[in-house]
Amino acid sequence: MNKRFRYSLATVATLGAGSAMAAVPADVTTALADMKADGLTVAVAVLVAVIAIAAIKFIRKGL
């Protein structure tokens, strides 16, 4: 078996495995959506805190 054929076979196998979809219960989908919302809330809080710390450092340096 030559290398090119082996690599193309591996690529096809990887793409085939990546496109498989399984049925997921509705409560799992709901839980994932809730986790996404919670993660977004935490990310925004951290971003605001980092901006506030940078602003305080900037103001102190200016005074």
All heavy atoms as TSV, in Angstrom:
chain	resi	resn	atom	element	x	y	z
A	1	MET	N	N	0.851	-1.178	0.000
A	1	MET	CA	C	0.000	0.000	0.000
A	1	MET	C	C	0.896	1.242	0.000
A	1	MET	O	O	1.769	1.370	0.848
A	1	MET	CB	C	-0.875	-0.025	1.257
A	1	MET	CG	C	-2.181	0.678	1.087
A	1	MET	SD	S	-3.197	0.779	2.573
A	1	MET	CE	C	-3.703	-0.880	2.838
A	2	ASN	N	N	0.666	2.149	-0.929
A	2	ASN	CA	C	1.513	3.337	-0.954
A	2	ASN	C	C	1.011	4.379	0.043
A	2	ASN	O	O	-0.097	4.306	0.574
A	2	ASN	CB	C	1.599	3.914	-2.375
A	2	ASN	CG	C	0.252	4.368	-2.894
A	2	ASN	OD1	O	-0.695	4.455	-2.148
A	2	ASN	ND2	N	0.178	4.655	-4.181
A	3	LYS	N	N	1.880	5.364	0.291
A	3	LYS	CA	C	1.572	6.368	1.325
A	3	LYS	C	C	0.351	7.206	0.957
A	3	LYS	O	O	-0.467	7.526	1.807
A	3	LYS	CB	C	2.773	7.283	1.535
A	3	LYS	CG	C	3.858	6.678	2.360
A	3	LYS	CD	C	4.916	7.711	2.644
A	3	LYS	CE	C	5.981	7.142	3.537
A	3	LYS	NZ	N	7.001	8.130	3.867
A	4	ARG	N	N	0.239	7.583	-0.306
A	4	ARG	CA	C	-0.864	8.458	-0.707
A	4	ARG	C	C	-2.204	7.768	-0.469
A	4	ARG	O	O	-3.147	8.379	0.042
A	4	ARG	CB	C	-0.710	8.822	-2.174
A	4	ARG	CG	C	-1.704	9.830	-2.632
A	4	ARG	CD	C	-1.400	10.262	-4.038
A	4	ARG	NE	N	-2.291	11.332	-4.423
A	4	ARG	CZ	C	-2.340	11.838	-5.608
A	4	ARG	NH1	N	-1.523	11.412	-6.546
A	4	ARG	NH2	N	-3.172	12.797	-5.897
A	5	PHE	N	N	-2.306	6.506	-0.830
A	5	PHE	CA	C	-3.541	5.770	-0.611
A	5	PHE	C	C	-3.840	5.630	0.875
A	5	PHE	O	O	-4.973	5.781	1.313
A	5	PHE	CB	C	-3.451	4.385	-1.267
A	5	PHE	CG	C	-4.683	3.552	-1.053
A	5	PHE	CD1	C	-5.866	3.854	-1.715
A	5	PHE	CD2	C	-4.682	2.483	-0.172
A	5	PHE	CE1	C	-7.008	3.101	-1.517
A	5	PHE	CE2	C	-5.813	1.728	0.032
A	5	PHE	CZ	C	-6.982	2.030	-0.640
A	6	ARG	N	N	-2.812	5.378	1.667
A	6	ARG	CA	C	-2.994	5.217	3.107
A	6	ARG	C	C	-3.500	6.521	3.737
A	6	ARG	O	O	-4.379	6.522	4.577
A	6	ARG	CB	C	-1.665	4.796	3.732
A	6	ARG	CG	C	-1.824	4.143	5.055
A	6	ARG	CD	C	-0.558	3.572	5.612
A	6	ARG	NE	N	0.568	3.636	4.689
A	6	ARG	CZ	C	1.811	3.441	5.027
A	6	ARG	NH1	N	2.111	3.167	6.270
A	6	ARG	NH2	N	2.782	3.513	4.154
A	7	TYR	N	N	-2.919	7.662	3.321
A	7	TYR	CA	C	-3.358	8.950	3.866
A	7	TYR	C	C	-4.778	9.280	3.441
A	7	TYR	O	O	-5.575	9.793	4.237
A	7	TYR	CB	C	-2.409	10.068	3.431
A	7	TYR	CG	C	-1.053	9.999	4.068
A	7	TYR	CD1	C	0.094	10.312	3.367
A	7	TYR	CD2	C	-0.898	9.617	5.400
A	7	TYR	CE1	C	1.350	10.249	3.942
A	7	TYR	CE2	C	0.343	9.552	5.990
A	7	TYR	CZ	C	1.469	9.860	5.258
A	7	TYR	OH	O	2.696	9.802	5.839
A	8	SER	N	N	-5.136	8.990	2.192
A	8	SER	CA	C	-6.490	9.287	1.745
A	8	SER	C	C	-7.494	8.377	2.455
A	8	SER	O	O	-8.600	8.802	2.784
A	8	SER	CB	C	-6.612	9.146	0.234
A	8	SER	OG	O	-6.361	7.816	-0.156
A	9	LEU	N	N	-7.108	7.137	2.715
A	9	LEU	CA	C	-7.978	6.225	3.457
A	9	LEU	C	C	-8.185	6.712	4.890
A	9	LEU	O	O	-9.300	6.703	5.406
A	9	LEU	CB	C	-7.375	4.813	3.454
A	9	LEU	CG	C	-8.216	3.712	4.073
A	9	LEU	CD1	C	-9.516	3.557	3.297
A	9	LEU	CD2	C	-7.449	2.411	4.078
A	10	ALA	N	N	-7.127	7.205	5.521
A	10	ALA	CA	C	-7.233	7.739	6.875
A	10	ALA	C	C	-8.110	8.988	6.896
A	10	ALA	O	O	-8.911	9.189	7.817
A	10	ALA	CB	C	-5.850	8.059	7.431
A	11	THR	N	N	-7.994	9.826	5.881
A	11	THR	CA	C	-8.808	11.044	5.801
A	11	THR	C	C	-10.283	10.698	5.655
A	11	THR	O	O	-11.137	11.288	6.339
A	11	THR	CB	C	-8.353	11.901	4.610
A	11	THR	OG1	O	-6.974	12.196	4.763
A	11	THR	CG2	C	-9.143	13.186	4.535
A	12	VAL	N	N	-10.600	9.756	4.796
A	12	VAL	CA	C	-11.992	9.347	4.603
A	12	VAL	C	C	-12.553	8.756	5.890
A	12	VAL	O	O	-13.686	9.043	6.286
A	12	VAL	CB	C	-12.104	8.341	3.438
A	12	VAL	CG1	C	-13.472	7.695	3.395
A	12	VAL	CG2	C	-11.803	9.033	2.129
A	13	ALA	N	N	-11.764	7.945	6.584
A	13	ALA	CA	C	-12.222	7.347	7.834
A	13	ALA	C	C	-12.472	8.416	8.892
A	13	ALA	O	O	-13.461	8.368	9.635
A	13	ALA	CB	C	-11.206	6.331	8.340
A	14	THR	N	N	-11.594	9.411	8.961
A	14	THR	CA	C	-11.755	10.492	9.945
A	14	THR	C	C	-12.993	11.324	9.642
A	14	THR	O	O	-13.776	11.646	10.544
A	14	THR	CB	C	-10.510	11.392	9.951
A	14	THR	OG1	O	-9.368	10.584	10.231
A	14	THR	CG2	C	-10.633	12.481	10.993
A	15	LEU	N	N	-13.182	11.687	8.384
A	15	LEU	CA	C	-14.345	12.489	8.021
A	15	LEU	C	C	-15.639	11.716	8.222
A	15	LEU	O	O	-16.650	12.277	8.633
A	15	LEU	CB	C	-14.235	12.960	6.571
A	15	LEU	CG	C	-13.141	13.985	6.288
A	15	LEU	CD1	C	-13.062	14.273	4.798
A	15	LEU	CD2	C	-13.385	15.247	7.068
A	16	GLY	N	N	-15.608	10.425	7.947
A	16	GLY	CA	C	-16.796	9.604	8.151
A	16	GLY	C	C	-17.162	9.496	9.614
A	16	GLY	O	O	-18.332	9.534	9.989
A	17	ALA	N	N	-16.168	9.368	10.466
A	17	ALA	CA	C	-16.436	9.274	11.904
A	17	ALA	C	C	-16.897	10.610	12.465
A	17	ALA	O	O	-17.713	10.669	13.383
A	17	ALA	CB	C	-15.189	8.804	12.635
A	18	GLY	N	N	-16.393	11.705	11.922
A	18	GLY	CA	C	-16.751	13.023	12.421
A	18	GLY	C	C	-18.159	13.441	12.051
A	18	GLY	O	O	-18.755	14.288	12.706
A	19	SER	N	N	-18.738	12.855	11.014
A	19	SER	CA	C	-20.054	13.280	10.568
A	19	SER	C	C	-21.181	12.435	11.166
A	19	SER	O	O	-22.330	12.650	10.847
A	19	SER	CB	C	-20.134	13.228	9.045
A	19	SER	OG	O	-20.002	11.890	8.612
A	20	ALA	N	N	-20.853	11.482	12.005
A	20	ALA	CA	C	-21.885	10.637	12.615
A	20	ALA	C	C	-22.618	11.439	13.689
A	20	ALA	O	O	-22.006	12.104	14.503
A	20	ALA	CB	C	-21.249	9.399	13.229
A	21	MET	N	N	-23.918	11.373	13.661
A	21	MET	CA	C	-24.736	12.093	14.643
A	21	MET	C	C	-25.594	11.088	15.391
A	21	MET	O	O	-26.141	10.165	14.796
A	21	MET	CB	C	-25.640	13.110	13.937
A	21	MET	CG	C	-24.894	14.151	13.135
A	21	MET	SD	S	-23.968	15.272	14.156
A	21	MET	CE	C	-25.269	16.298	14.754
A	22	ALA	N	N	-25.708	11.293	16.682
A	22	ALA	CA	C	-26.526	10.411	17.502
A	22	ALA	C	C	-27.715	11.196	18.039
A	22	ALA	O	O	-27.648	12.405	18.217
A	22	ALA	CB	C	-25.705	9.857	18.652
A	23	ALA	N	N	-28.797	10.505	18.309
A	23	ALA	CA	C	-29.968	11.156	18.892
A	23	ALA	C	C	-29.669	11.481	20.354
A	23	ALA	O	O	-29.199	10.644	21.102
A	23	ALA	CB	C	-31.174	10.239	18.788
A	24	VAL	N	N	-29.917	12.722	20.723
A	24	VAL	CA	C	-29.652	13.178	22.084
A	24	VAL	C	C	-30.990	13.509	22.735
A	24	VAL	O	O	-31.825	14.169	22.121
A	24	VAL	CB	C	-28.744	14.429	22.057
A	24	VAL	CG1	C	-28.459	14.927	23.453
A	24	VAL	CG2	C	-27.452	14.121	21.332
A	25	PRO	N	N	-31.192	13.071	23.972
A	25	PRO	CA	C	-32.448	13.399	24.656
A	25	PRO	C	C	-32.643	14.915	24.797
A	25	PRO	O	O	-31.679	15.673	24.855
A	25	PRO	CB	C	-32.298	12.739	26.026
A	25	PRO	CG	C	-31.269	11.683	25.838
A	25	PRO	CD	C	-30.358	12.185	24.768
A	26	ALA	N	N	-33.886	15.313	24.879
A	26	ALA	CA	C	-34.209	16.744	24.955
A	26	ALA	C	C	-33.667	17.381	26.225
A	26	ALA	O	O	-33.244	18.539	26.197
A	26	ALA	CB	C	-35.715	16.932	24.879
A	27	ASP	N	N	-33.652	16.648	27.347
A	27	ASP	CA	C	-33.150	17.247	28.584
A	27	ASP	C	C	-31.649	17.508	28.510
A	27	ASP	O	O	-31.150	18.458	29.118
A	27	ASP	CB	C	-33.494	16.387	29.802
A	27	ASP	CG	C	-32.978	14.967	29.689
A	27	ASP	OD1	O	-32.676	14.533	28.567
A	27	ASP	OD2	O	-32.890	14.295	30.741
A	28	VAL	N	N	-30.917	16.714	27.739
A	28	VAL	CA	C	-29.488	16.964	27.552
A	28	VAL	C	C	-29.285	18.238	26.732
A	28	VAL	O	O	-28.431	19.068	27.055
A	28	VAL	CB	C	-28.805	15.756	26.870
A	28	VAL	CG1	C	-27.369	16.073	26.512
A	28	VAL	CG2	C	-28.881	14.533	27.754
A	29	THR	N	N	-30.079	18.403	25.696
A	29	THR	CA	C	-29.990	19.614	24.878
A	29	THR	C	C	-30.321	20.845	25.709
A	29	THR	O	O	-29.648	21.867	25.610
A	29	THR	CB	C	-30.951	19.508	23.688
A	29	THR	OG1	O	-30.674	18.305	22.979
A	29	THR	CG2	C	-30.811	20.687	22.758
A	30	THR	N	N	-31.330	20.742	26.549
A	30	THR	CA	C	-31.700	21.855	27.421
A	30	THR	C	C	-30.592	22.163	28.413
A	30	THR	O	O	-30.265	23.334	28.648
A	30	THR	CB	C	-33.002	21.520	28.182
A	30	THR	OG1	O	-34.008	21.186	27.230
A	30	THR	CG2	C	-33.460	22.693	29.018
A	31	ALA	N	N	-29.995	21.127	28.987
A	31	ALA	CA	C	-28.903	21.330	29.943
A	31	ALA	C	C	-27.709	21.993	29.270
A	31	ALA	O	O	-27.071	22.880	29.853
A	31	ALA	CB	C	-28.494	19.999	30.562
A	32	LEU	N	N	-27.397	21.585	28.046
A	32	LEU	CA	C	-26.285	22.214	27.321
A	32	LEU	C	C	-26.578	23.676	27.022
A	32	LEU	O	O	-25.689	24.526	27.101
A	32	LEU	CB	C	-26.004	21.447	26.033
A	32	LEU	CG	C	-25.326	20.093	26.209
A	32	LEU	CD1	C	-25.255	19.370	24.870
A	32	LEU	CD2	C	-23.949	20.251	26.791
A	33	ALA	N	N	-27.811	23.985	26.676
A	33	ALA	CA	C	-28.181	25.379	26.412
A	33	ALA	C	C	-28.058	26.209	27.687
A	33	ALA	O	O	-27.581	27.359	27.646
A	33	ALA	CB	C	-29.592	25.451	25.863
A	34	ASP	N	N	-28.487	25.638	28.816
A	34	ASP	CA	C	-28.355	26.346	30.087
A	34	ASP	C	C	-26.888	26.564	30.450
A	34	ASP	O	O	-26.505	27.630	30.949
A	34	ASP	CB	C	-29.054	25.573	31.203
A	34	ASP	CG	C	-30.565	25.560	31.042
A	34	ASP	OD1	O	-31.086	26.395	30.275
A	34	ASP	OD2	O	-31.218	24.707	31.686
A	35	MET	N	N	-26.055	25.540	30.218
A	35	MET	CA	C	-24.628	25.681	30.508
A	35	MET	C	C	-23.994	26.749	29.624
A	35	MET	O	O	-23.121	27.490	30.072
A	35	MET	CB	C	-23.907	24.341	30.299
A	35	MET	CG	C	-24.151	23.345	31.401
A	35	MET	SD	S	-23.412	21.720	31.162
A	35	MET	CE	C	-21.961	22.004	30.237
A	36	LYS	N	N	-24.447	26.843	28.376
A	36	LYS	CA	C	-23.933	27.869	27.476
A	36	LYS	C	C	-24.272	29.259	27.999
A	36	LYS	O	O	-23.433	30.152	28.014
A	36	LYS	CB	C	-24.515	27.671	26.079
A	36	LYS	CG	C	-24.050	28.678	25.066
A	36	LYS	CD	C	-24.689	28.422	23.719
A	36	LYS	CE	C	-24.346	29.506	22.740
A	36	LYS	NZ	N	-25.021	29.319	21.450
A	37	ALA	N	N	-25.502	29.432	28.461
A	37	ALA	CA	C	-25.925	30.729	29.002
A	37	ALA	C	C	-25.138	31.067	30.263
A	37	ALA	O	O	-24.691	32.210	30.436
A	37	ALA	CB	C	-27.416	30.705	29.296
A	38	ASP	N	N	-24.947	30.084	31.135
A	38	ASP	CA	C	-24.184	30.318	32.364
A	38	ASP	C	C	-22.721	30.648	32.047
A	38	ASP	O	O	-22.125	31.537	32.661
A	38	ASP	CB	C	-24.250	29.093	33.279
A	38	ASP	CG	C	-25.646	28.859	33.830
A	38	ASP	OD1	O	-26.476	29.796	33.787
A	38	ASP	OD2	O	-25.907	27.731	34.299
A	39	GLY	N	N	-22.155	29.936	31.094
A	39	GLY	CA	C	-20.774	30.205	30.699
A	39	GLY	C	C	-20.615	31.591	30.115
A	39	GLY	O	O	-19.630	32.282	30.379
A	40	LEU	N	N	-21.585	32.018	29.332
A	40	LEU	CA	C	-21.545	33.364	28.765
A	40	LEU	C	C	-21.636	34.420	29.862
A	40	LEU	O	O	-20.921	35.427	29.828
A	40	LEU	CB	C	-22.688	33.541	27.761
A	40	LEU	CG	C	-22.722	34.860	27.012
A	40	LEU	CD1	C	-21.456	35.020	26.176
A	40	LEU	CD2	C	-23.946	34.919	26.121
A	41	THR	N	N	-22.461	34.176	30.863
A	41	THR	CA	C	-22.582	35.109	31.989
A	41	THR	C	C	-21.266	35.232	32.745
A	41	THR	O	O	-20.818	36.346	33.067
A	41	THR	CB	C	-23.694	34.637	32.949
A	41	THR	OG1	O	-24.919	34.540	32.217
A	41	THR	CG2	C	-23.871	35.596	34.100
A	42	VAL	N	N	-20.629	34.100	33.010
A	42	VAL	CA	C	-19.349	34.117	33.720
A	42	VAL	C	C	-18.281	34.802	32.876
A	42	VAL	O	O	-17.480	35.594	33.386
A	42	VAL	CB	C	-18.924	32.679	34.095
A	42	VAL	CG1	C	-17.505	32.635	34.608
A	42	VAL	CG2	C	-19.881	32.102	35.121
A	43	ALA	N	N	-18.266	34.537	31.574
A	43	ALA	CA	C	-17.270	35.155	30.696
A	43	ALA	C	C	-17.429	36.667	30.654
A	43	ALA	O	O	-16.437	37.407	30.690
A	43	ALA	CB	C	-17.381	34.570	29.293
A	44	VAL	N	N	-18.655	37.140	30.603
A	44	VAL	CA	C	-18.892	38.585	30.593
A	44	VAL	C	C	-18.465	39.199	31.923
A	44	VAL	O	O	-17.852	40.274	31.955
A	44	VAL	CB	C	-20.378	38.895	30.292
A	44	VAL	CG1	C	-20.716	40.347	30.572
A	44	VAL	CG2	C	-20.696	38.537	28.852
A	45	ALA	N	N	-18.740	38.523	33.033
A	45	ALA	CA	C	-18.331	39.034	34.351
A	45	ALA	C	C	-16.813	39.130	34.452
A	45	ALA	O	O	-16.271	40.125	34.961
A	45	ALA	CB	C	-18.893	38.147	35.451
A	46	VAL	N	N	-16.112	38.122	33.955
A	46	VAL	CA	C	-14.646	38.153	33.991
A	46	VAL	C	C	-14.118	39.263	33.099
A	46	VAL	O	O	-13.187	39.981	33.478
A	46	VAL	CB	C	-14.075	36.776	33.563
A	46	VAL	CG1	C	-12.585	36.848	33.317
A	46	VAL	CG2	C	-14.382	35.729	34.620
A	47	LEU	N	N	-14.702	39.430	31.917
A	47	LEU	CA	C	-14.273	40.498	31.018
A	47	LEU	C	C	-14.473	41.872	31.641
A	47	LEU	O	O	-13.592	42.736	31.572
A	47	LEU	CB	C	-15.029	40.400	29.690
A	47	LEU	CG	C	-14.654	41.417	28.625
A	47	LEU	CD1	C	-13.205	41.218	28.203
A	47	LEU	CD2	C	-15.575	41.292	27.435
A	48	VAL	N	N	-15.598	42.085	32.288
A	48	VAL	CA	C	-15.862	43.361	32.955
A	48	VAL	C	C	-14.868	43.582	34.084
A	48	VAL	O	O	-14.356	44.697	34.274
A	48	VAL	CB	C	-17.323	43.409	33.467
A	48	VAL	CG1	C	-17.542	44.577	34.410
A	48	VAL	CG2	C	-18.278	43.484	32.291
A	49	ALA	N	N	-14.554	42.535	34.839
A	49	ALA	CA	C	-13.585	42.663	35.939
A	49	ALA	C	C	-12.201	43.011	35.402
A	49	ALA	O	O	-11.509	43.872	35.969
A	49	ALA	CB	C	-13.540	41.367	36.742
A	50	VAL	N	N	-11.787	42.386	34.321
A	50	VAL	CA	C	-10.471	42.680	33.745
A	50	VAL	C	C	-10.422	44.114	33.239
A	50	VAL	O	O	-9.432	44.827	33.452
A	50	VAL	CB	C	-10.148	41.673	32.612
A	50	VAL	CG1	C	-8.951	42.120	31.805
A	50	VAL	CG2	C	-9.919	40.298	33.192
A	51	ILE	N	N	-11.489	44.564	32.603
A	51	ILE	CA	C	-11.529	45.950	32.117
A	51	ILE	C	C	-11.512	46.926	33.281
A	51	ILE	O	O	-10.836	47.959	33.235
A	51	ILE	CB	C	-12.758	46.166	31.205
A	51	ILE	CG1	C	-12.570	45.390	29.908
A	51	ILE	CG2	C	-12.990	47.645	30.926
A	51	ILE	CD1	C	-13.779	45.379	29.003
A	52	ALA	N	N	-12.232	46.608	34.350
A	52	ALA	CA	C	-12.244	47.485	35.528
A	52	ALA	C	C	-10.857	47.565	36.163
A	52	ALA	O	O	-10.407	48.654	36.544
A	52	ALA	CB	C	-13.263	46.978	36.541
A	53	ILE	N	N	-10.163	46.448	36.266
A	53	ILE	CA	C	-8.812	46.452	36.844
A	53	ILE	C	C	-7.870	47.268	35.966
A	53	ILE	O	O	-7.068	48.059	36.470
A	53	ILE	CB	C	-8.305	45.004	37.018
A	53	ILE	CG1	C	-9.081	44.314	38.133
A	53	ILE	CG2	C	-6.810	44.971	37.303
A	53	ILE	CD1	C	-8.831	42.824	38.224
A	54	ALA	N	N	-7.957	47.101	34.649
A	54	ALA	CA	C	-7.112	47.880	33.737
A	54	ALA	C	C	-7.423	49.371	33.851
A	54	ALA	O	O	-6.502	50.199	33.828
A	54	ALA	CB	C	-7.311	47.395	32.309
A	55	ALA	N	N	-8.692	49.721	33.988
A	55	ALA	CA	C	-9.070	51.129	34.119
A	55	ALA	C	C	-8.534	51.717	35.416
A	55	ALA	O	O	-8.024	52.851	35.437
A	55	ALA	CB	C	-10.587	51.264	34.049
A	56	ILE	N	N	-8.628	50.964	36.507
A	56	ILE	CA	C	-8.111	51.451	37.798
A	56	ILE	C	C	-6.600	51.651	37.727
A	56	ILE	O	O	-6.067	52.662	38.202
A	56	ILE	CB	C	-8.497	50.473	38.924
A	56	ILE	CG1	C	-10.003	50.554	39.177
A	56	ILE	CG2	C	-7.732	50.773	40.200
A	56	ILE	CD1	C	-10.534	49.488	40.095
A	57	LYS	N	N	-5.879	50.696	37.102
A	57	LYS	CA	C	-4.439	50.843	36.956
A	57	LYS	C	C	-4.096	52.070	36.103
A	57	LYS	O	O	-3.155	52.803	36.394
A	57	LYS	CB	C	-3.824	49.592	36.330
A	57	LYS	CG	C	-3.706	48.435	37.258
A	57	LYS	CD	C	-3.043	47.278	36.534
A	57	LYS	CE	C	-2.174	46.520	37.491
A	57	LYS	NZ	N	-1.371	45.494	36.831
A	58	PHE	N	N	-4.858	52.277	35.032
A	58	PHE	CA	C	-4.631	53.422	34.154
A	58	PHE	C	C	-4.859	54.737	34.889
A	58	PHE	O	O	-4.093	55.684	34.741
A	58	PHE	CB	C	-5.531	53.318	32.923
A	58	PHE	CG	C	-5.350	54.430	31.941
A	58	PHE	CD1	C	-4.219	54.473	31.133
A	58	PHE	CD2	C	-6.308	55.419	31.800
A	58	PHE	CE1	C	-4.051	55.494	30.228
A	58	PHE	CE2	C	-6.132	56.442	30.900
A	58	PHE	CZ	C	-5.003	56.484	30.108
A	59	ILE	N	N	-5.938	54.804	35.681
A	59	ILE	CA	C	-6.243	56.031	36.424
A	59	ILE	C	C	-5.170	56.303	37.464
A	59	ILE	O	O	-4.732	57.445	37.647
A	59	ILE	CB	C	-7.638	55.916	37.069
A	59	ILE	CG1	C	-8.711	55.959	35.993
A	59	ILE	CG2	C	-7.861	57.026	38.086
A	59	ILE	CD1	C	-10.110	55.638	36.500
A	60	ARG	N	N	-4.707	55.265	38.181
A	60	ARG	CA	C	-3.666	55.449	39.205
A	60	ARG	C	C	-2.356	55.925	38.564
A	60	ARG	O	O	-1.646	56.727	39.151
A	60	ARG	CB	C	-3.419	54.151	39.944
A	60	ARG	CG	C	-4.446	53.878	40.981
A	60	ARG	CD	C	-4.006	52.687	41.789
A	60	ARG	NE	N	-4.842	52.557	42.963
A	60	ARG	CZ	C	-4.654	51.654	43.887
A	60	ARG	NH1	N	-3.667	50.784	43.771
A	60	ARG	NH2	N	-5.446	51.591	44.925
A	61	LYS	N	N	-2.043	55.393	37.398
A	61	LYS	CA	C	-0.806	55.777	36.732
A	61	LYS	C	C	-0.878	57.246	36.281
A	61	LYS	O	O	0.123	57.953	36.307
A	61	LYS	CB	C	-0.565	54.875	35.526
A	61	LYS	CG	C	0.845	54.940	35.002
A	61	LYS	CD	C	1.021	54.004	33.813
A	61	LYS	CE	C	1.116	52.576	34.323
A	61	LYS	NZ	N	1.469	51.628	33.250
A	62	GLY	N	N	-2.049	57.701	35.934
A	62	GLY	CA	C	-2.216	59.071	35.465
A	62	GLY	C	C	-2.191	60.089	36.586
A	62	GLY	O	O	-1.822	61.232	36.384
A	63	LEU	N	N	-2.557	59.698	37.797
A	63	LEU	CA	C	-2.601	60.656	38.906
A	63	LEU	C	C	-1.297	60.759	39.569
A	63	LEU	O	O	-0.407	60.916	39.865
A	63	LEU	CB	C	-3.637	60.209	39.949
A	63	LEU	CG	C	-5.078	60.226	39.477
A	63	LEU	CD1	C	-5.994	59.695	40.599
A	63	LEU	CD2	C	-5.526	61.629	39.106
